[in-house]
């Protein structure tokens, strides 16, 4: 699994710095060399408009704002993505029912399994 993300460019949209640092560490352990982070929908959309990403991880709730505009932009570009949320079962429904949803906090094995499915499943 250490090379799952080898040479992949990953966008992480997360508004909590400690969670972001944990995600970055796990992605590095999976071989990721390039992680770009955004904390708001506006910042994420600007990055998507100016950079190319191989996949993305989206916090479902960014300070009270849903990340669906980011998901829409990624889907339009064919970029695979997953959601993460800290709101357990009550907030795991998304406008993209075919996308993986990780409930925070998630262990390394769940993240790596979700990313492997996302990359191997051909979803975009």
C-alpha positions in Angstrom: 0.0 0.0 0.0 3.0 2.3 0.4 2.9 3.1 -3.3 -0.9 3.4 -3.7 -0.6 7.2 -4.2 2.8 7.2 -5.9 3.1 10.3 -8.1 -0.5 11.3 -7.4 -1.7 14.8 -6.9 -4.2 15.0 -4.1 -6.5 17.9 -3.2 -7.6 17.8 0.5 -10.4 20.2 1.4 -10.5 20.3 5.2 -11.0 23.2 7.6 -9.5 21.7 10.7 -5.7 22.0 10.8 -5.1 19.1 13.1 -7.2 16.8 11.0 -5.5 18.1 7.9 -2.1 17.3 9.4 -3.2 13.8 10.2 -4.5 13.3 6.6 -1.3 14.6 5.1 0.7 12.1 7.3 -1.5 9.2 6.1 -1.3 10.3 2.5 2.5 10.5 2.8 2.6 7.0 4.2 0.6 5.8 1.1 3.4 7.3 -1.1 1.7 10.6 -2.0 4.2 13.2 -3.0 1.9 16.2 -3.6 -0.9 17.3 -1.3 -2.6 20.6 -1.9 -5.0 21.8 0.9 -7.9 24.2 0.9 -10.0 25.2 3.9 -12.9 26.8 2.1 -15.1 26.1 -0.9 -13.8 29.3 -2.6 -10.2 28.3 -2.1 -10.8 24.8 -3.4 -12.6 26.0 -6.5 -9.8 28.4 -7.3 -7.3 25.5 -6.9 -9.4 23.3 -9.1 -9.5 26.0 -11.7 -5.7 26.4 -11.8 -4.3 23.0 -11.1 -4.8 19.3 -12.1 -5.6 16.7 -9.4 -5.7 12.9 -9.6 -8.1 12.6 -6.7 -9.6 14.6 -3.8 -10.8 14.3 -0.3 -13.6 16.6 0.8 -14.7 17.4 4.3 -18.5 17.5 3.9 -19.0 20.4 6.2 -16.6 23.4 6.0 -17.5 25.7 8.8 -21.3 25.3 8.1 -21.0 25.2 4.3 -21.4 22.0 2.4 -18.6 21.1 0.0 -21.0 20.2 -2.9 -19.8 23.0 -5.2 -16.3 21.5 -5.0 -17.7 18.0 -5.6 -19.5 19.4 -8.7 -16.4 20.9 -10.1 -14.4 17.7 -9.5 -17.1 15.6 -11.1 -17.2 17.9 -14.1 -13.4 17.3 -14.6 -13.6 13.6 -14.0 -11.6 13.7 -10.8 -12.4 10.9 -8.3 -13.2 12.1 -4.8 -14.5 10.9 -1.4 -16.1 12.7 1.4 -15.3 12.7 5.1 -17.4 13.9 8.0 -17.3 14.2 11.7 -21.0 14.0 12.1 -21.4 10.3 12.4 -24.5 8.7 10.9 -26.9 11.6 10.9 -24.8 13.6 8.3 -23.4 10.9 6.0 -26.0 11.3 3.2 -24.5 13.3 0.3 -25.6 14.5 -3.1 -23.2 11.9 -4.4 -24.4 8.5 -3.0 -21.9 6.6 -5.2 -18.9 8.3 -3.4 -17.2 6.8 -0.4 -17.9 8.6 2.9 -15.4 8.2 5.8 -16.6 9.0 9.3 -14.0 10.9 11.3 -11.9 9.9 13.0 -10.9 7.2 10.6 -7.9 4.9 10.9 -5.2 4.5 8.3 -6.6 1.2 7.1 -10.1 2.7 6.3 -8.5 5.6 4.4 -6.3 3.3 2.4 -9.1 1.0 1.6 -11.4 3.8 0.5 -8.7 5.3 -1.7 -7.9 1.9 -3.2 -11.6 1.5 -4.1 -11.8 5.0 -5.4 -8.8 4.6 -7.7 -9.5 1.0 -8.7 -13.3 1.5 -9.2 -12.9 3.9 -12.1 -15.3 6.4 -10.6 -14.9 9.9 -11.7 
